[in-house]
Amino acid sequence: MIKGAYTKKSQVKAGLFQPLNLLQLEVYHKPNNELQKIKEAAIDPMFTSIPFHPSKTAISIFLAEVLYRTIREEAANEDLFNFVFHAVQVFDLMQTGFADFHLVFLIQFSKLLGFYPTNNFQPEYPVFDLLAGKFTTTEPLHGHFLESRLGAQFSQLLEVSFENIHDVQLTNDERREILTGLVDYYSCHLEPMGKIKSLQVLFEVFK
């Protein structure tokens, strides 16, 4: 909680709290309070590209909503924090090839949430079953799957990191379908996650 964030006298301005901003905070912490008061806040490190690039801003809004809807725990989780902190910095520094960053982020993030996909892709196992979390021979009857024509591309995404993300080449249609599948994958394993409202905005940006 920030007191008077929208007033001129406030030391903590509301503008600091943009999607994925990395902040140093000084907080008045009272154990019995559900809301804690923020005394001071500063961006650290400063972004060099995310706030100034429309596509990166759209991806940031989307990822911020995913994080908001998926992180349940209240206790400290250093591995989770370090992953997000590092990933956001890498994203900010990327000059090219970041159109698939959010796909790799969702895949890597699922490992920390406990439902990382199994990459058993083979020509005879081309369909990714979103409920089972692995590739299968035929399309499952439950309807939650990535079609066989996307199998090779999705398998490749499972193998790349943020550093070699440029190795993946997707069309806009493939990117849209895989992203839709990944959001469905999260919904299958994190019920109830709710609707990701920024997804449609992201689709429009990458048209």
Steps between C-alpha positions, in 0.01 A plus 500: 500500500627846405367805678422791267665342196322738263578817695789735423647462850520121493854358505377183327343583165242274337696514173767275650261207494493416129479136380817301584689799647777375729488694827695549818248553781515617859188374676346553842427138589245414770451123538132524584410719201393357164600826327847643557593864439776584253724776631741536206528348152752531218546326166812285506620424241351753259348364178662600173235379253184343648308827568596642159418208270127430435550125441710461815248700700218273380699188592576651842133568571415144400774341714413721797141376483615137474722545808214665689264213423741211558716581805308375800755472782554764767833370630829603342608295197854593402515277191178646364611856572842448340346350187260790445759764592759355258247441220370858511854640479583275203178609327582868548845456345383303195522709184361242254334161507277572800169422326503151655632604841165458673465147362835393644420683824175308545673169430788566740267646763289182495804311629492708820125450531536123474350407162785530249414328167664171404683528169450152356434631150554254215349484150266231636421719806416839341196615704561674834237401757454803727339300781761221500788743441664285233488413130263227380420320176146628449285794600344436845123500535502765776594769244797656683794453264740658252453368147761274342615772258623700802674207669851559366491873576369448853762231562770745392364765740532248784873473432603865469596752768470879502856521370443291184138592437604624155530135389119475484328639191121526525238663281248731665229234462719233661592739783134580563392135503784388728434791738130411510600141574737603779233713668267201475780281642527730803122499545497118493760478776419808711124504540349746550741738328238720341500672162819678392349828381821637344530201263284659231702823522817300439343334196415841354852633551659207320259500203 
